[in-house]
């Protein structure tokens, strides 16, 4: 039996394995298939904190959808790798290794993509923090309550932090205590800046301290952190800008300066 005769059935088995979590039933409607795939994909243990990262992105109920999409992409890419290996080399072992490598790589790529989304969202929230807190300070200075101020910012502002404020308002309207909703927001964002702000705000409300002073202090700290971050980024940019100067422009300048002398020395030596 040749390698191709072994690999082709394996290829069909790989494609069919995408549907192994679906029991054979007569009802093949699209809705039922998707529901069963979600249940099967979400049945395993979450050892890579995927669910926590989805919660940070505001996609609480999409863990099963994400896992199903991740498995389908990995299986499809693996099948494509198997086909490419068979077409290019006709080697069963190489095709199998290529398929497994591509499937594993695509699986890791989808997970890394989710991590990058979380990092971008966290960076955006910290960049939005200072102006949003200044707006919150103005609203409280105008006589509004904390919950109404958060509601106004959530309605009239765009961005991830405004969306988090809207989520806090919705949780309070659903019966959750205001302090608990704020604490959940601080834990959900996993930002040190937001965590400190939430803790200070909750402490001030519990002790009856003036909220405006607390907010103004955090706004000043946020502006200082942004300035320090910009200085750090600028310092790294200077170093990266020196690389083409040192390794490209400077050697070319030295060559232009030395080339006539080297040419004349060669003429004298000749």
N, C-alpha and C positions, 0 to 999 in steps of 0.2 A: 504494500500500500504506500503510495507516494505521499509527500508532505502536503501537497495541495489537496489531496483527497481527505486528509485529516483536518486541514485548516478550514476548508469551506464549511463543513458542518459546525465547526467551532465558532465560525463567524456568525452563522445563523443562530446558534445558541446564545451568543453574546447579545445580538440584537433582541432576541426573545426574552433575555433576562431582564430587560427593562420593564417587562410586564409581569414578572414573577410574583410581585406582591399583589396582583389582582387575581382573585379566584375566578375560575371559569364559571360564569353564570350566563343566563340567557339575556339578562338586561345589560345591554352594552351602550346605554345612553351616555352621552358625554358628561353629564352632570354626575352620574353615579361613578363613572371611572375616575373622575377627578377627586371626588370625595374619598374613594377607597385608596387612591394613590397618596393623598394627604395623610390619611390615617396610618398607612404602612410606613411612609417616610418619617413621620413623627413618632413612631413607636420606639425607635432606638434612643440611647442615652445621648444627651447633649454634652459631649466631653470637650468641645471647642468653644464654648460660650457663645454659640450662634444665637441662641434665644436672647441672651442679655444684650448683644449688639443690635439685634432687631428691635428690642424694646427702646434702646437709645435712639434709634432712627424713627420711632413712632410707628413701627409695624409689628404690633404686639401679636396679632393673630395670624401671622404669615410664616411661622416657623415651618409648618408642614409644606407650604408652597415652596419655600426656599430650598428645603431639603430635596423635594421631588425634582425641582428644576436643576439642582446641583447634580443629582444622580443621572438625570436624563442627559444633561450636557456631557458628563463624563462618559456615559455609555455610548452616546452618539459619536463623540470624538474618538473613542477607542475603536469603534467600528470603522470609522473613516481611516484611522491609522492602519487597521488590519487590511483593508482594501488596498491602500497605497503600498503597503509592504508586499502584498501578493502580486500586484501589477508590476512593481518595479524590480523585485528580486526573485519572486516565486519561491522564496525561502520561508518555510513554516515557522521556524524558530525565530528568525529576525522579525517576521510579521507579528508574532505574538508579543515579543519584547517591545516592539514599536507601539502596538495597541495598548499594552499595559502602561507604558511610559506616558503616552499621550492622554490616556484616561486619568491617570494620577495627576499629571500636570494640570489638566483642565479642572479637576476637582479642587486642587489647591488654589488655582487661579481665581475661581469663583469665591472661595473663602477669603483670599487676600483682597479681592475687590470689595467685599463687604467691610473688611477692616479699614480700607482706605476711605470708604464712605463715612464710617464712624469718625475717623480722624478729621476729615474735612468738615463734618458737622460740628465737632467739638471746637475746632479752630474758628469757625464762623460764629458760634455762640460766644466765645470769648472776645471776638472782635466787636460783636454787637453789644456787649455788656455795658460799656461806659455810656453810649448815647441812650440806651434803653433805660438805664438807671437814672439818668438825668431827666428823662421824660417822666419817670415814675415820681421823682422828687418834685417836679413842677405840679403834677396832678395832686399829690398829697398837700402841697403848699396851697393849692386852690381850694382845699377843704373836702376833697373826696376821701372816701374810705379806702383802705388798701385793696379790698377785693374789687371795688368799682374802678380803681386806678389800673389794676391788672387787666380788667375787662376792656377798658378804653384802649390800652396799649395793644392788646391782642387784636382788637377790631381794626385799629387804624395803622398798624405797623405790619411790615412784612419781615420775615426772617424766622430763624429757628427758635430764638429766645422768645419772640412774641408768640410763636406756636406753643411753646412750653407754658407761657402764662395763660394762654387760652385753655390748655389742658388742665391747669390748676383751677381755673374758674369753673370748668365743667365738672370736675371732681367735687368741688364745694357745693355746686348746685345739686349734685346727685346725693348729697348727704354726708360727705367726708368732712371732717374738721379742717379748718384752714391751715392750722399748723402741720397736720399730717400731710396735706396736699403739697405744701411747700417742701417738707422734708422728703417726700417721694420725688419731687422734681430735682432736688439736690443730689439724691442717690442715683437717679436715672441718668443725669447728664455726665456724671463721673468727672466733673471739672472742679478743681480745687478752688478756683475763684468763685464759682456758683455755690459750692458747698459752704464756703466761709460767709458769703452774703446771706444765704438762707439761714444759717445758724445765728448770725447776728440779728437778722430780722425777727426770727422766732423769739430769741432772747429779749429783744427790745419790746415786743408785744406782750410777752408774759410779765415783764417787770414794769411796764408802763412808761418806758423811756421814750423820748421824742424820736420818731422814725425818720424825720427829715435830716437830723444830724447824722444818723447812722448811714442813710443813703448817700449823703454828700461825701462822707468819709470814704465810702466804698467807690464812689465815682472818681474821686481823686486818686485812689489807689489803682483803679482800673486804667486811668489815663497814664499813670506812671509806669504800669506794667506794659502798656502798649508802646510807650516811648523806649523802654529798655529792650523790648522785643525787636523794635525797628533798628535800634543801634546794634543789636546782636546780629540781625540779618545783614545789615550793611557791612559789618566787620567780616562776615563770611563771604559776602560778595566781593570785597576787596581782595581776599585771598584767591578766590576763583578767577578773578580778572587778571591776577598776576601770572597765572599758568600759561596762557598764550603769549604773554609778553616775554617771559623767561625762556620758554621752550620753543617759541616760533619766531617772534619778531627779533629778539636779541641775537640769536644765532645767525639769522639772515643778515642782520646789520654787520656782524663781525665778519661774515664771509665776504660781503661787499667791500669792507675796509681792507681785508687781507688779500683779496684776489689779485689786485694789480701788483702788490709786492711779491707774491708767490710767482706770478707770471714773469716778472723781471728777473727774479732769482733763477728761474728755470732757463731764461734766455742766456744769462751770464754763465750758468753752468754748462750750457750747450756749446 
